[in-house]
Amino acid sequence: MDNAMDNESNRLDRTLDAVGPRLKRLRQRREITLTDLAARTGISASTLSRLEAGLRRPTLEQLLPLARVYGATLDELVDAPPTGDPRINLRPVTLKGGMVALPLTRRPGGIQAYKFIVPAGRDDQVPEPRTHEGHDWVYVLNGTLRLVLGEHDLRLEPGEAAEFDTRTPHWFGATSAGPVEYLSLIGKQGERAHLRAAPTAEASPAAAAATPED
């Protein structure tokens, strides 16, 4: 009995120790600052920082508002064991500027897939590029996606894709022609999507149109 209780306690400790890095990855992927997250959850920025660094164990009262902001379940935040149900909880998350993100994967780590819906914008909108660790691959489903990437200001049409290192300043937006829907695969530094064909010589060195592998 004692061994079983010790094993369960050790498993719980490992699970809680992994929550901090997972919370940090979620925040960075959504490009939310600690200050913004503190305002949206009522948890102080210093406490959030300690949670992400693993210096403090999360409580249920802290996990609930974080789950609401990230559009995740508590199971997803703590990486609970799978239940055998293959269905993905497609819970939309509203981001800054009215952009909606729909998570398409639920496994921790590795490449994460999202569908983004961006409302119609203004052609004279001034972008606010950001950077973060990782690698991004985007594929336009509908509408025209404006992608500002470093010195490039690109317009991607349905069927076009771009792949880039997210340490390059980047910004996504729609045009006045209407909303845009696109898929995004976000991975860690160095992870790249598999492409059927290499970019042509005329393609931009920063972002290249490509066809996704079947």
LUMMI-423222 format. One line per 5 residues: for each residue x negated, y negated, z negated of N, C-alpha, C, CB. Coordinates in steps of 0.1 Angstrom, whole numbers, plus 5000, padded with zeros to 4 digits. Glycine has a CB too. Layout:
N
X Y Z X Y Z X Y Z X Y Z ~ ...
This chain:
214
4992 5012 5000 5000 5000 5000 4991 4987 5000 5009 5000 4988 ~ 4981 4987 4991 4972 4976 4991 4965 4973 5004 4962 4977 4979 ~ 4961 4984 5010 4954 4982 5023 4963 4977 5034 4948 4996 5028 ~ 4976 4981 5034 4985 4976 5043 4988 4961 5041 4999 4984 5042 ~ 4989 4957 5028 4991 4943 5025 4979 4935 5029 4994 4941 5010
4967 4940 5027 4955 4933 5030 4954 4931 5045 4942 4940 5025 ~ 4957 4941 5053 4957 4941 5068 4967 4930 5073 4960 4954 5074 ~ 4979 4930 5067 4989 4920 5071 4985 4906 5067 5002 4923 5064 ~ 4978 4905 5056 4973 4891 5052 4962 4887 5061 4968 4892 5037 ~ 4953 4896 5065 4943 4892 5074 4948 4888 5088 4933 4904 5076
4959 4896 5092 4965 4893 5105 4971 4879 5105 4975 4903 5109 ~ 4978 4876 5094 4984 4863 5093 4974 4852 5093 4993 4862 5080 ~ 4962 4854 5086 4952 4844 5085 4946 4841 5099 4940 4849 5076 ~ 4944 4852 5107 4939 4850 5121 4949 4843 5129 4936 4864 5127 ~ 4962 4846 5128 4972 4839 5135 4973 4824 5132 4986 4845 5133
4972 4820 5119 4973 4806 5115 4960 4799 5120 4975 4805 5100 ~ 4949 4806 5119 4936 4799 5124 4936 4796 5138 4924 4809 5121 ~ 4944 4803 5146 4945 4801 5161 4955 4790 5164 4948 4813 5168 ~ 4963 4785 5155 4973 4776 5158 4967 4762 5162 4983 4774 5146 ~ 4957 4758 5154 4951 4745 5156 4946 4743 5171 4939 4743 5147
4937 4751 5176 4933 4750 5190 4944 4750 5200 4923 4761 5193 ~ 4955 4758 5197 4966 4759 5206 4974 4745 5206 4976 4770 5202 ~ 4975 4739 5194 4982 4726 5194 4974 4716 5201 4984 4722 5179 ~ 4961 4716 5200 4953 4707 5207 4954 4708 5222 4938 4708 5203 ~ 4954 4721 5227 4955 4723 5242 4969 4718 5247 4954 4738 5245
4979 4720 5239 4993 4716 5243 4993 4701 5244 5003 4720 5233 ~ 4987 4694 5234 4987 4679 5234 4979 4674 5246 4982 4674 5221 ~ 4968 4679 5249 4959 4675 5260 4965 4677 5273 4945 4681 5259 ~ 4972 4688 5275 4978 4691 5288 4990 4682 5291 4983 4706 5288 ~ 4996 4677 5280 5007 4667 5282 5002 4653 5281 5018 4670 5271
4989 4651 5280 4983 4638 5280 4989 4629 5269 4984 4632 5294 ~ 4991 4634 5257 4997 4627 5246 4985 4624 5236 5008 4634 5239 ~ 4984 4611 5232 4974 4608 5222 4979 4612 5208 4971 4593 5223 ~ 4970 4612 5199 4974 4615 5185 4983 4605 5179 4961 4617 5176 ~ 4981 4592 5183 4989 4581 5179 5003 4583 5184 4983 4568 5183
5005 4586 5197 5018 4588 5202 5025 4600 5196 5017 4590 5218 ~ 5017 4610 5194 5023 4622 5188 5028 4620 5173 5013 4634 5188 ~ 5020 4612 5166 5024 4608 5153 5037 4600 5152 5013 4600 5146 ~ 5039 4591 5162 5051 4583 5163 5063 4592 5166 5049 4572 5173 ~ 5061 4603 5174 5072 4611 5179 5076 4622 5169 5069 4617 5192
5066 4625 5160 5069 4636 5150 5070 4632 5136 5058 4646 5151 ~ 5065 4620 5133 5066 4615 5119 5054 4621 5111 5079 4619 5113 ~ 5045 4628 5117 5033 4633 5110 5021 4624 5113 5030 4648 5116 ~ 5014 4621 5103 5003 4611 5104 4993 4616 5114 4997 4608 5091 ~ 4986 4607 5121 4976 4611 5131 4964 4618 5124 4970 4598 5138
4961 4614 5112 4950 4621 5105 4954 4636 5102 4946 4614 5092 ~ 4966 4638 5098 4971 4651 5095 4971 4660 5108 4985 4651 5089 ~ 4976 4654 5119 4976 4661 5132 4962 4665 5136 4982 4652 5143 ~ 4952 4655 5134 4938 4658 5137 4933 4670 5129 4930 4646 5135 ~ 4936 4670 5116 4932 4681 5108 4938 4694 5111 4935 4678 5093
4951 4694 5116 4957 4706 5120 4951 4712 5133 4972 4703 5123 ~ 4948 4703 5142 4941 4707 5155 4927 4712 5152 4941 4696 5165 ~ 4920 4707 5142 4907 4711 5140 4906 4724 5131 4899 4700 5133 ~ 4918 4728 5127 4918 4740 5118 4914 4737 5104 4909 4751 5124 ~ 4914 4725 5100 4911 4721 5086 4923 4721 5077 4904 4707 5086
4934 4723 5083 4947 4724 5075 4956 4734 5081 4953 4710 5074 ~ 4962 4742 5073 4972 4752 5077 4986 4745 5080 4974 4763 5067 ~ 4992 4748 5091 5005 4741 5094 5016 4747 5086 5008 4743 5109 ~ 5026 4739 5082 5038 4743 5075 5049 4743 5085 5041 4734 5063 ~ 5060 4750 5081 5072 4750 5090 5077 4736 5093 5083 4759 5084
5077 4728 5083 5082 4714 5084 5073 4706 5095 5081 4707 5071 ~ 5061 4710 5096 5052 4704 5106 5054 4710 5120 5038 4704 5102 ~ 5056 4723 5121 5057 4730 5133 5070 4727 5141 5056 4745 5131 ~ 5081 4725 5133 5093 4722 5140 5093 4710 5149 5104 4721 5129 ~ 5089 4698 5143 5089 4686 5152 5078 4687 5164 5085 4674 5144
5067 4695 5161 5058 4697 5172 5064 4705 5183 5045 4703 5166 ~ 5071 4716 5179 5078 4724 5189 5088 4716 5198 5085 4736 5182 ~ 5095 4707 5191 5105 4699 5199 5097 4690 5209 5113 4690 5189 ~ 5086 4683 5205 5079 4674 5214 5073 4682 5225 5068 4667 5206 ~ 5068 4694 5223 5061 4702 5233 5071 4710 5241 5051 4711 5227
5084 4711 5237 5094 4719 5244 5090 4734 5243 5094 4715 5258 ~ 5085 4738 5232 5081 4752 5230 5088 4758 5218 5065 4753 5227 ~ 5088 4771 5217 5094 4778 5206 5083 4779 5195 5100 4791 5210 ~ 5088 4782 5183 5078 4784 5172 5070 4797 5175 5085 4786 5158 ~ 5075 4807 5181 5068 4819 5185 5056 4815 5194 5077 4829 5192
5059 4805 5204 5048 4801 5213 5037 4793 5206 5054 4793 5224 ~ 5041 4786 5196 5031 4778 5189 5022 4787 5181 5038 4768 5180 ~ 5027 4797 5175 5019 4806 5167 5014 4819 5174 5026 4809 5154 ~ 5018 4820 5187 5014 4832 5195 5020 4845 5188 4999 4833 5196 ~ 5033 4845 5185 5039 4857 5179 5038 4869 5188 5053 4854 5175
5038 4881 5183 5037 4893 5192 5048 4893 5202 5037 4905 5183 ~ 5046 4898 5214 5057 4899 5224 5068 4908 5219 5051 4904 5237 ~ 5080 4905 5223 5092 4913 5220 5096 4923 5230 5104 4903 5217 ~ 5090 4922 5242 5093 4931 5253 5103 4924 5262 5099 4943 5248 ~ 5108 4912 5259 5117 4905 5268 5109 4897 5278 5127 4895 5260
5110 4901 5291 5102 4894 5301 5106 4880 5305 5101 4903 5313 ~ 5118 4876 5300 5123 4863 5304 5115 4852 5298 5138 4862 5300 ~ 5112 4841 5306 5105 4830 5301 5115 4819 5297 5095 4824 5312 ~ 5112 4813 5285 5121 4802 5280 5118 4789 5288 5118 4800 5265 ~ 5126 4787 5298 5124 4775 5307 5130 4763 5301 5130 4778 5321
5123 4757 5291 5129 4746 5284 5122 4733 5289 5127 4747 5269 ~ 5129 4724 5296 5123 4712 5302 5118 4703 5291 5132 4705 5311 ~ 5107 4696 5294 5101 4686 5285 5100 4673 5293 5086 4690 5281 ~ 5106 4662 5287 5106 4649 5293 5093 4641 5289 5119 4641 5289 ~ 5086 4637 5299 5073 4630 5296 5075 4615 5299 5062 4636 5305
5064 4608 5297 5064 4594 5300 5068 4590 5314 5050 4588 5297 ~ 5076 4580 5315 5081 4575 5328 5092 4583 5334 5070 4575 5337 ~ 5098 4592 5325 5110 4600 5330 5106 4613 5338 5118 4592 5339 ~ 5093 4616 5338 5088 4628 5345 5093 4640 5336 5073 4628 5346 ~ 5097 4651 5343 5102 4663 5336 5092 4674 5339 5116 4666 5340
5088 4681 5329 5079 4693 5331 5086 4705 5326 5066 4691 5322 ~ 5086 4715 5335 5092 4728 5332 5082 4739 5331 5103 4731 5343 ~ 5078 4744 5319 5068 4755 5318 5073 4768 5325 5064 4757 5304 ~ 5064 4773 5333 5067 4786 5340 5060 4798 5334 5064 4784 5355 ~ 5051 4796 5325 5043 4806 5319 5044 4804 5304 5028 4807 5324
5041 4815 5296 5042 4814 5282 5030 4820 5275 5055 4820 5277 ~ 5021 4826 5282 5009 4833 5276 4999 4822 5271 5003 4843 5285 ~ 4993 4824 5260 4983 4814 5255 4970 4816 5263 4980 4816 5240 ~ 4963 4805 5265 4951 4805 5272 4953 4808 5287 4942 4816 5266 ~ 4942 4808 5295 4942 4811 5309 4949 4800 5317 4949 4824 5311
4952 4803 5329 4959 4793 5338 4974 4792 5334 4958 4797 5353 ~ 4978 4780 5332 4992 4777 5329 5000 4771 5341 4993 4767 5317 ~ 5012 4775 5343 5019 4771 5355 5031 4762 5350 5025 4783 5363 ~ 5033 4751 5358 5044 4742 5355 5051 4737 5367 5039 4729 5346 ~ 5064 4734 5366 5070 4726 5377 5073 4712 5372 5084 4734 5382
5069 4702 5380 5072 4688 5376 5082 4682 5385 5058 4680 5376 ~ 5090 4674 5379 5100 4666 5387 5098 4651 5383 5115 4670 5384 ~ 5094 4643 5393 5091 4629 5391 5101 4620 5397 5077 4625 5396 ~ 5108 4611 5390 5118 4603 5396 5112 4593 5406 5125 4595 5385 ~ 5120 4588 5415 5116 4578 5425 5108 4567 5419 5128 4573 5434
5098 4562 5425 5090 4551 5420 5089 4539 5429 5075 4556 5417 ~ 5080 4530 5426 5078 4518 5434 5065 4520 5442 5079 4505 5426 ~ 5065 4516 5454 5053 4517 5462 5042 4508 5457 5056 4514 5477 ~ 5046 4497 5450 5036 4488 5444 5032 4491 5430 5041 4474 5445 ~ 5036 4503 5425 5033 4507 5411 5018 4508 5409 5040 4520 5407
5013 4502 5398 4999 4503 5395 4996 4515 5387 4995 4490 5387 ~ 4988 4524 5393 4986 4537 5386 4977 4535 5373 4978 4547 5395 ~ 4978 4544 5364 4970 4545 5352 4963 4558 5351 4979 4542 5339 ~ 4952 4560 5358 4945 4573 5359 4940 4577 5345 4934 4572 5369 ~ 4940 4590 5343 4935 4596 5330 4925 4607 5334 4946 4600 5321
4918 4611 5324 4909 4623 5325 4911 4632 5313 4894 4618 5326 ~ 4908 4645 5315 4907 4654 5305 4900 4667 5309 4922 4658 5300 ~ 4897 4676 5301 4890 4688 5304 4899 4697 5312 4884 4695 5292 ~ 4894 4704 5322 4903 4714 5329 4902 4713 5344 4917 4712 5325 ~ 4910 4721 5351 4910 4721 5365 4925 4722 5369 4902 4734 5371
4929 4715 5379 4943 4714 5383 4945 4717 5398 4949 4700 5380 ~ 4955 4724 5401 4959 4728 5415 4974 4724 5416 4956 4743 5418 ~ 4978 4716 5426 4991 4711 5427 4997 4715 5441 4993 4696 5425 ~ 5009 4718 5442 5016 4722 5454 5029 4715 5455 5017 4737 5456 ~ 5032 4707 5466 5044 4699 5467 5055 4707 5472 5041 4686 5475
5067 4707 5465 5079 4714 5470 5088 4705 5478 5086 4720 5458 ~ 5091 4694 5472 5100 4684 5479 5096 4670 5476 5115 4686 5473 ~ 5098 4661 5485 5095 4647 5484 5080 4644 5487 5098 4643 5470 ~ 5076 4632 5484 5062 4628 5487 5055 4625 5473 5062 4615 5496 ~ 5044 4632 5471 5037 4630 5459 5025 4621 5461 5032 4644 5453
5025 4610 5453 5014 4601 5454 5003 4606 5443 5018 4586 5451 ~ 4992 4609 5448 4981 4614 5439 4969 4604 5441 4976 4628 5443 ~ 4966 4597 5430 4954 4589 5429 4944 4597 5422 4957 4575 5421 ~ 4933 4599 5429 4922 4608 5425 4909 4601 5427 4923 4622 5431 ~ 4903 4596 5417 4890 4588 5418 4893 4576 5427 4879 4597 5424
4886 4575 5438 4887 4564 5448 4898 4567 5458 4874 4562 5455 ~ 4904 4579 5458 4914 4582 5468 4928 4580 5464 4912 4597 5472 ~ 4936 4575 5473 4950 4572 5470 4958 4581 5481 4954 4557 5471 ~ 4962 4593 5477 4967 4602 5487 4982 4603 5487 4961 4616 5484 ~ 4988 4607 5498 5003 4610 5499 5004 4625 5503 5010 4601 5508
5009 4634 5494 5010 4648 5498 5025 4651 5501 5005 4657 5486 ~ 5027 4657 5512 5041 4661 5517 5044 4675 5513 5042 4659 5532 ~ 5056 4680 5514 5060 4694 5511 5051 4704 5519 5075 4696 5515 ~ 5046 4714 5511 5037 4724 5517 5023 4720 5516 5041 4725 5532 ~ 5019 4708 5512 5005 4704 5510 5001 4706 5495 5003 4690 5514
4988 4709 5493 4983 4711 5480 4970 4704 5478 4981 4727 5478 ~ 4966 4702 5466 4953 4696 5462 4948 4703 5450 4955 4681 5459 ~ 4935 4704 5449 4928 4710 5438 4916 4701 5434 4923 4724 5442 ~ 4915 4699 5420 4904 4690 5416 4901 4693 5401 4909 4676 5418 ~ 4889 4688 5398 4884 4688 5384 4891 4677 5377 4869 4687 5383
4898 4680 5365 4906 4669 5359 4897 4660 5351 4916 4676 5349 ~ 4884 4661 5351 4875 4651 5346 4874 4639 5355 4861 4657 5343 ~ 4879 4641 5368 4880 4630 5377 4893 4622 5373 4881 4635 5392 ~ 4892 4609 5372 4904 4601 5369 4915 4604 5379 4901 4586 5369 ~ 4927 4607 5374 4938 4611 5383 4951 4606 5378 4938 4626 5385
4961 4605 5387 4974 4600 5383 4984 4605 5394 4975 4584 5383 ~ 4996 4609 5389 5006 4614 5398 5018 4605 5398 5011 4629 5394 ~ 5025 4603 5409 5037 4595 5409 5045 4598 5422 5033 4580 5409 ~ 5057 4592 5422 5065 4593 5434 5065 4580 5442 5080 4598 5430 ~ 5071 4580 5454 5072 4568 5462 5086 4563 5461 5068 4571 5476
5089 4552 5468 5103 4546 5468 5112 4555 5476 5102 4532 5473 ~ 5106 4564 5484 5114 4573 5493 5123 4582 5485 5106 4580 5502 ~ 5120 4585 5472 5128 4594 5464 5119 4602 5454 5136 4603 5473 ~ 5126 4610 5447 5119 4618 5437 5110 4629 5444 5129 4625 5427 ~ 5101 4635 5436 5093 4645 5441 5092 4657 5431 5078 4640 5444
5092 4669 5437 5090 4681 5429 5077 4688 5433 5103 4691 5430 ~ 5069 4692 5423 5057 4699 5426 5053 4709 5416 5045 4689 5428 ~ 5046 4719 5420 5041 4729 5411 5026 4726 5407 5041 4743 5417 ~ 5023 4730 5395 5009 4727 5390 5004 4739 5382 5009 4714 5381 ~ 4992 4743 5386 4984 4753 5379 4973 4746 5372 4979 4765 5388
4973 4747 5358 4963 4740 5350 4954 4751 5343 4969 4730 5340 ~ 4941 4750 5345 4933 4760 5339 4921 4753 5332 4927 4770 5349 ~ 4913 4761 5326 4901 4755 5319 4890 4751 5329 4895 4766 5309 ~ 4880 4745 5324 4869 4740 5333 4864 4752 5341 4858 4733 5325 ~ 4863 4750 5354 4857 4760 5363 4867 4770 5369 4847 4768 5355
4879 4771 5363 4889 4780 5369 4896 4774 5381 4900 4784 5358 ~ 4896 4781 5392 4902 4776 5404 4913 4785 5409 4891 4774 5415 ~ 4922 4780 5417 4933 4788 5423 4926 4795 5435 4945 4779 5427 ~ 4931 4807 5438 4926 4814 5450 4933 4808 5462 4929 4829 5449 ~ 4925 4805 5472 4930 4799 5485 4928 4809 5496 4923 4786 5487
4938 4808 5506 4937 4817 5518 4926 4811 5527 4950 4817 5525 ~ 4925 4798 5528 4915 4792 5538 4908 4781 5531 4923 4787 5550 ~ 4895 4779 5535 4887 4769 5529 4891 4755 5535 4872 4771 5532 ~ 4889 4744 5528 4892 4731 5534 4884 4728 5547 4889 4720 5524 ~ 4890 4721 5556 4883 4717 5568 4872 4707 5565 4893 4712 5579
4863 4705 5575 4852 4696 5573 4857 4682 5571 4843 4697 5585 ~ 4869 4679 5577 4874 4665 5577 4881 4662 5564 4884 4663 5588 ~ 4884 4673 5555 4891 4671 5543 4884 4663 5533 4895 4684 5537 ~ 4891 4656 5524 4885 4648 5514 4877 4657 5505 4895 4641 5506 ~ 4865 4653 5500 4857 4661 5491 4863 4662 5477 4843 4655 5490
4872 4652 5474 4878 4652 5461 4890 4661 5460 4881 4638 5456 ~ 4898 4661 5471 4911 4669 5471 4913 4673 5485 4923 4660 5466 ~ 4916 4686 5487 4918 4692 5500 4931 4699 5501 4906 4701 5503 ~ 4938 4698 5513 4950 4705 5515 4947 4720 5517 4958 4699 5527 ~ 4955 4728 5512 4952 4743 5513 4965 4750 5512 4943 4747 5501
4964 4763 5516 4976 4772 5516 4974 4782 5504 4978 4779 5529 ~ 4984 4784 5495 4982 4793 5484 4982 4807 5489 4994 4791 5474 ~ 4974 4815 5482 4973 4829 5485 4985 4837 5481 4961 4835 5478 ~ 4990 4846 5489 5002 4854 5487 5000 4863 5474 5006 4863 5499
